[in-house]
Amino acid sequence: MPRRRGNRPVEPSVFSFGDLLGESLAGMLQRPARSALTALGTVLGVGTFVAILGLTATASSQIDARFNSLTATEVSVEDKASQQDEFAGPAFPPDADERVGALNGVRSAGVYWPVRLDASVTVRSAPVGRAAAGDGRTEVVAASPGVLEAAGPTLSQGRLYDELMSDDEAYVAVIGSGVASRLGITTLETRPAVFIGDQPFTVTGIVENTERKADLLLSVVVPRTTAERVWGPPEGSSAVMLISTELGAARQVARLAPTALRPDHPEYLKAVPPPDPRTLRSGVSGDLSQLFLLLAGICLVIGAVGIANTTLVSVLERTGEIGLRRALGARAGHITRQFLAESGALGALGGLIGTSLGVVTVVGVALARDWTPVVHPATAAAAPAIGLVTGLLAGLYPAWRASRVQPAEALRR
């Protein structure tokens, strides 16, 4: 019911939605620099939120692709013979590569193991025209030619040793670029040799990079047959077979490999298939999301504190204006809605700008890395709403303070 003054009713004041928007816009434009700086925290928070979710989704798709192309096509078979029978000897037969290579879906396979040398045996080089350089830390690996093929090497010089060299027990070696640098080998034109103890091995190739078994870059790799002739068979269960498969065949190969290698004692061998790609991707994505969303939340909190602080200062500066509005009929609820609208507008504006910057960041990073950008539509749609909610929450206390201002006290200031 309208209030009455004497015999005439007094209509209550009305604050329409259009007036509310106009007043909030006017309040923001009175101090544009302050409004821009106030919205900056929300811009950073929402922009970080969008960029993080987009980059996480984009990186996850790339992780999935790389996993499928490399890890999902790798199987390793471990020698467990000594654990089953201490008199069993090495589990891998001499023709292990051929047996596994005959399985459907196998691209290449080979056996390797680290050669155990005496502490007095060093690895040194002797290129023509240069003094030998001592290096006792370089590891020597015995590997069949299939290991080098399965590792996916990129050669900077020379070539890999092949089956013919392995069958002839040739004294040849393949070294990584790091080992070549330490040993002072810069070219193969002089036919350099690597001495392992007193035994020379002619370097046939220098490997620049590998897709698998990156530790081969720090090793001197010699043929398996030659290593067995010079140093004997591998000790204990140190031998491992590396298998490269077609996409989708890894688990089948892992199931059949022990029987193909040792049909009499398949328990002597343990095949390790690749892990489930969905588990790996979800784990990596979850770790990235949790870490970066925490950072985005911190940015949003900083933005909310900035909006709350600026809105509260604005309430103190506009005490006279608030008192005049109250004296002219504005109710406490009108003042509350006005300041909430201003803080909400700042948050929403910051959310819109932050969403745009976040999407641009995702697209820019994807183009720079030659990736396919992935931004979920729900993320882009929800980000401005997050900015609006942040602004409204930040303006609750300042708006309540503004509504508590008494007209008489405000006008006396």
C-alpha positions in Angstrom: 0.0 0.0 0.0 1.3 3.5 -0.9 2.1 5.7 2.1 0.0 8.8 2.8 1.1 12.3 3.7 -2.0 14.1 4.8 -4.7 13.2 2.3 -2.4 12.6 -0.6 -0.7 9.2 -1.2 3.1 9.2 -1.6 4.2 6.8 -4.4 7.3 4.7 -3.6 10.3 5.4 -5.8 11.0 3.0 -8.6 14.4 2.0 -10.0 13.8 0.4 -13.4 16.3 -2.0 -15.1 17.1 0.6 -17.8 17.9 3.2 -15.1 20.1 0.7 -13.3 22.1 0.0 -16.4 22.5 3.6 -17.2 23.6 4.5 -13.7 26.1 1.7 -13.5 27.5 2.7 -16.9 27.8 6.3 -15.9 29.6 5.3 -12.7 32.1 3.3 -14.6 32.7 6.0 -17.2 33.3 8.7 -14.6 36.7 7.2 -13.9 37.6 5.1 -17.0 41.3 4.6 -16.0 40.3 3.3 -12.5 37.6 1.1 -14.0 40.1 -0.4 -16.5 42.6 -1.2 -13.8 39.9 -2.6 -11.6 38.8 -5.0 -14.4 42.4 -6.0 -15.1 42.4 -8.6 -12.3 39.3 -10.3 -13.7 40.7 -10.1 -17.3 43.8 -11.9 -16.1 41.9 -14.5 -14.1 39.3 -15.3 -16.8 41.9 -15.2 -19.5 44.1 -17.6 -17.6 41.2 -19.8 -17.0 40.3 -20.0 -20.7 43.9 -20.3 -21.9 44.6 -23.1 -19.4 41.6 -25.2 -20.3 42.3 -24.7 -24.0 46.0 -25.4 -23.8 45.4 -28.4 -21.6 42.9 -29.8 -24.1 45.2 -29.0 -27.0 48.2 -30.5 -25.4 46.3 -33.6 -24.4 45.4 -34.3 -28.0 49.1 -34.0 -28.9 50.1 -36.3 -26.1 47.6 -38.8 -27.3 48.9 -38.6 -30.9 52.5 -39.0 -29.8 51.7 -41.8 -27.4 50.0 -43.7 -30.2 52.9 -43.2 -32.7 55.7 -44.1 -30.3 54.9 -45.6 -26.9 51.9 -47.6 -28.1 54.1 -49.4 -30.6 56.9 -50.4 -28.2 57.2 -53.7 -26.4 60.1 -54.8 -24.2 60.9 -58.4 -23.2 62.9 -59.0 -20.0 65.1 -62.0 -19.2 63.8 -63.6 -16.0 65.5 -67.0 -16.4 67.9 -66.6 -13.5 64.9 -65.9 -11.2 63.2 -69.1 -12.3 66.3 -71.3 -12.4 69.8 -70.3 -11.4 71.3 -72.8 -13.9 69.1 -71.7 -16.8 71.6 -69.4 -18.5 70.5 -66.6 -20.9 66.9 -66.8 -21.9 67.2 -65.3 -25.3 68.2 -67.8 -28.1 70.8 -66.8 -30.7 68.1 -66.3 -33.3 65.8 -64.3 -31.1 65.5 -61.4 -33.6 64.3 -63.8 -36.4 61.8 -65.5 -34.1 60.1 -62.4 -32.9 60.4 -60.7 -36.3 58.2 -63.5 -37.8 55.3 -62.5 -35.6 52.5 -60.5 -37.3 52.7 -56.8 -36.6 56.4 -56.6 -35.7 58.5 -54.0 -37.5 61.9 -54.7 -36.0 63.2 -56.4 -32.8 66.6 -56.9 -31.2 68.3 -57.9 -28.0 70.7 -55.6 -26.1 72.4 -55.4 -22.7 75.0 -53.2 -21.0 78.5 -54.7 -21.2 80.1 -55.0 -17.7 83.7 -54.0 -18.0 86.4 -54.0 -15.4 87.1 -50.7 -13.7 90.5 -50.6 -15.3 89.0 -50.8 -18.8 88.5 -47.4 -20.4 86.9 -46.2 -23.6 89.1 -43.9 -25.7 89.3 -42.7 -29.3 92.1 -42.7 -31.8 91.2 -40.7 -34.8 94.0 -40.4 -37.4 96.3 -37.5 -36.6 95.0 -37.0 -33.0 96.1 -38.3 -29.6 93.8 -40.6 -27.8 91.4 -39.0 -25.4 90.6 -41.0 -22.3 87.0 -41.5 -21.1 86.2 -44.1 -18.5 82.6 -43.1 -18.0 81.2 -44.1 -21.4 78.9 -47.1 -21.3 79.3 -49.9 -23.8 76.1 -51.6 -25.0 75.9 -54.9 -27.0 72.9 -54.8 -29.4 71.7 -56.7 -32.4 71.0 -54.6 -35.5 67.2 -54.9 -34.8 67.7 -52.7 -31.7 69.1 -49.8 -33.7 66.2 -50.1 -36.2 63.6 -50.2 -33.4 65.2 -47.2 -31.7 64.4 -45.0 -34.7 67.8 -43.3 -35.0 68.6 -40.2 -36.9 72.2 -40.4 -38.3 74.4 -37.3 -38.6 77.2 -39.3 -40.3 77.8 -42.8 -41.6 75.5 -45.8 -41.3 74.3 -48.4 -38.9 75.9 -51.9 -38.8 73.8 -54.6 -40.4 73.1 -58.3 -40.1 76.0 -59.1 -42.3 78.5 -57.3 -40.0 76.8 -58.9 -37.0 77.0 -62.4 -38.4 80.7 -61.9 -39.2 81.3 -60.7 -35.6 82.8 -57.5 -37.1 84.6 -55.0 -34.8 82.4 -52.0 -35.5 80.6 -49.5 -33.4 77.9 -46.9 -33.6 78.2 -43.9 -31.2 76.0 -41.1 -30.1 76.8 -37.5 -31.0 77.5 -36.7 -27.3 80.0 -39.6 -27.1 81.6 -38.5 -30.4 82.0 -34.9 -29.0 83.7 -36.2 -25.8 86.0 -38.5 -27.7 87.0 -35.8 -30.2 85.5 -37.5 -33.2 84.1 -34.9 -35.7 84.2 -36.8 -39.0 84.2 -40.4 -40.2 86.3 -39.6 -43.3 89.5 -40.5 -41.4 87.9 -43.9 -40.3 88.3 -43.2 -36.6 88.3 -46.1 -34.1 87.1 -46.4 -30.5 89.3 -48.4 -28.2 87.5 -50.4 -25.5 90.4 -51.5 -23.5 92.9 -52.6 -26.0 90.4 -53.7 -28.6 89.7 -51.2 -31.5 86.2 -50.8 -33.0 85.8 -48.9 -36.3 83.1 -46.3 -36.0 80.5 -46.8 -38.8 78.0 -44.2 -37.8 77.2 -41.2 -35.4 73.6 -41.0 -34.2 72.2 -37.5 -33.7 68.9 -38.4 -32.1 66.6 -41.4 -31.4 62.8 -41.9 -31.0 63.3 -44.6 -28.4 66.2 -45.6 -26.1 67.7 -42.1 -25.8 70.4 -43.6 -23.5 72.0 -45.0 -26.7 73.2 -41.5 -27.5 75.5 -41.7 -24.5 76.8 -45.2 -25.3 79.2 -47.0 -27.6 77.0 -49.7 -29.3 78.7 -52.8 -30.7 77.2 -55.9 -32.3 75.8 -58.5 -30.0 77.7 -61.3 -31.5 81.0 -59.4 -31.3 80.3 -58.6 -27.6 79.7 -62.3 -26.8 83.0 -63.2 -28.5 85.0 -60.6 -26.6 83.3 -60.4 -23.2 81.1 -63.4 -23.1 77.3 -63.7 -22.8 75.3 -61.2 -20.6 75.5 -61.7 -16.9 72.4 -62.7 -15.0 69.1 -61.1 -16.3 70.6 -58.0 -17.9 69.5 -58.7 -21.5 66.4 -57.0 -22.8 64.6 -57.3 -26.2 63.2 -54.1 -27.7 60.3 -54.6 -30.2 58.8 -52.0 -32.5 55.3 -52.9 -33.7 52.6 -51.7 -36.0 50.0 -49.5 -34.3 47.5 -51.6 -32.4 49.6 -54.8 -32.5 51.7 -54.2 -29.3 49.6 -56.1 -26.8 49.2 -59.1 -29.1 52.9 -59.2 -29.8 53.6 -58.9 -26.0 51.3 -61.9 -25.4 53.0 -64.1 -28.1 56.7 -63.1 -27.8 57.7 -65.2 -24.8 56.3 -68.4 -26.4 57.9 -67.5 -29.7 61.3 -67.0 -28.1 61.2 -70.0 -25.7 58.4 -72.4 -26.4 60.0 -74.8 -23.9 60.1 -72.2 -21.0 58.0 -69.1 -21.8 58.1 -68.3 -18.1 61.8 -67.4 -18.5 60.7 -64.2 -20.3 58.4 -61.3 -19.2 56.9 -59.1 -21.9 56.0 -55.6 -20.9 53.3 -54.1 -23.2 52.6 -50.3 -23.4 50.3 -48.8 -20.8 46.7 -47.8 -21.7 46.9 -44.5 -23.6 43.6 -43.3 -22.0 45.0 -43.7 -18.6 48.2 -41.8 -19.5 46.3 -39.0 -21.2 43.8 -38.6 -18.4 46.6 -38.6 -15.8 48.6 -36.0 -17.6 45.6 -33.9 -18.4 44.4 -34.1 -14.8 47.8 -33.0 -13.4 48.0 -30.1 -15.8 44.4 -29.0 -15.2 44.7 -29.1 -11.4 47.9 -27.1 -11.4 46.9 -24.4 -13.8 43.3 -24.0 -12.6 44.8 -23.3 -9.2 46.7 -20.5 -10.7 43.6 -19.2 -12.5 41.7 -19.3 -9.3 44.4 -17.2 -7.6 44.1 -14.7 -10.4 40.3 -14.5 -10.0 40.7 -14.0 -6.2 43.1 -11.2 -6.9 40.7 -9.7 -9.4 37.8 -10.0 -6.9 39.8 -8.3 -4.2 40.7 -5.5 -6.6 37.1 -4.9 -7.6 36.0 -5.0 -3.9 38.7 -2.5 -2.9 37.9 -0.1 -5.7 34.2 -0.3 -5.2 34.6 0.3 -1.4 36.8 3.4 -2.2 34.1 4.5 -4.6 31.5 4.2 -1.9 33.5 6.4 0.4 34.2 9.0 -2.3 30.5 9.1 -3.3 29.0 9.4 0.1 27.5 12.8 -0.7 26.0 11.4 -3.9 24.5 8.5 -2.0 23.1 10.8 0.6 21.5 13.0 -2.1 20.0 10.0 -3.8 18.5 8.8 -0.5 17.1 12.3 0.3 15.4 12.3 -3.1 13.7 9.0 -2.5 16.1 6.3 -3.3 15.8 3.3 -1.0 18.6 1.2 0.5 17.8 -1.6 -2.0 18.2 0.8 -4.9 21.7 1.8 -3.7 22.6 -1.8 -3.2 21.5 -2.7 -6.7 23.4 0.3 -8.2 26.8 -0.7 -6.7 26.2 -4.4 -7.4 25.5 -3.5 -11.0 28.7 -1.5 -11.3 30.9 -4.2 -9.8 29.1 -6.9 -11.8 29.5 -4.9 -15.0 33.2 -4.5 -14.3 33.5 -8.3 -13.7 31.5 -9.1 -16.9 33.6 -6.8 -19.0 36.7 -8.3 -17.6 35.3 -11.7 -18.3 34.6 -10.9 -22.0 38.0 -9.4 -22.6 39.7 -12.2 -20.7 37.8 -14.8 -22.8 38.9 -13.2 -26.0 42.5 -13.0 -24.8 42.5 -16.6 -23.6 41.1 -17.9 -27.0 43.7 -15.8 -28.9 46.4 -17.3 -26.6 45.4 -20.9 -27.3 45.2 -20.3 -31.1 48.6 -18.5 -31.1 50.4 -21.2 -29.2 48.8 -23.9 -31.4 49.8 -22.1 -34.6 53.4 -21.6 -33.2 53.7 -25.3 -32.4 51.8 -26.5 -35.5 49.0 -28.0 -33.3 45.3 -28.1 -33.7 43.7 -25.6 -31.2 41.0 -27.1 -29.0 38.7 -24.8 -27.0 35.5 -26.3 -25.7 32.4 -24.1 -26.5 31.2 -24.5 -22.9 34.5 -23.0 -21.6 34.1 -19.9 -23.8 30.5 -19.5 -22.9 31.0 -19.9 -19.1 34.1 -17.6 -18.8 32.1 -14.3 -19.0 29.6 -15.6 -16.5 32.5 -16.4 -14.2 33.7 -12.8 -14.5 30.1 -11.6 -13.7 29.8 -13.8 -10.7 33.3 -12.6 -9.5 32.2 -9.0 -9.8 28.9 -9.5 -8.0 30.6 -11.4 -5.1 33.3 -8.7 -4.9 30.6 -5.9 -4.7 28.5 -7.4 -2.0 30.2 -5.8 1.0 30.7 -2.4 -0.6 27.1 -2.3 -1.8 25.9 -3.2 1.7 28.1 -0.4 3.1 26.6 2.0 0.6 23.0 1.1 1.5 23.8 1.8 5.2 24.7 5.4 4.6 22.3 7.8 6.3 21.1 10.8 4.2 21.5 13.4 7.0 25.0 12.3 7.9 26.1 12.1 4.3 24.8 15.6 3.4 26.5 17.1 6.4 30.0 16.1 5.1 
